[in-house]
């Protein structure tokens, strides 16, 4: 999964950030598996999307929006979006 994410990030990835990216992958995977009661590979697309978003939004933690030099940026809660996407896809297992 790590290599696929690095490839997807392309020029936005810094080789010095491998430990950071691995940490994000581990955290997001744990959250996805915990909230879905599911450890299948069906979660991988949602995990990858969330990891890429988390990696790219580093430094903006806690912000909901930012205006700077005439540019506006809005941020979403990546974990919340992943949770909703997993539930909508029917991948949450309830026991």
Secondary structure as UniProt FT lines:
FT   HELIX           2..9
FT   HELIX           10..12
FT   HELIX           15..17
FT   HELIX           18..36
FT   HELIX           41..43
FT   HELIX           44..56
FT   TURN            57..59
FT   TURN            61..62
FT   STRAND          65..68
FT   TURN            69..70
FT   STRAND          71..74
FT   HELIX           78..88
FT   TURN            89..90
//
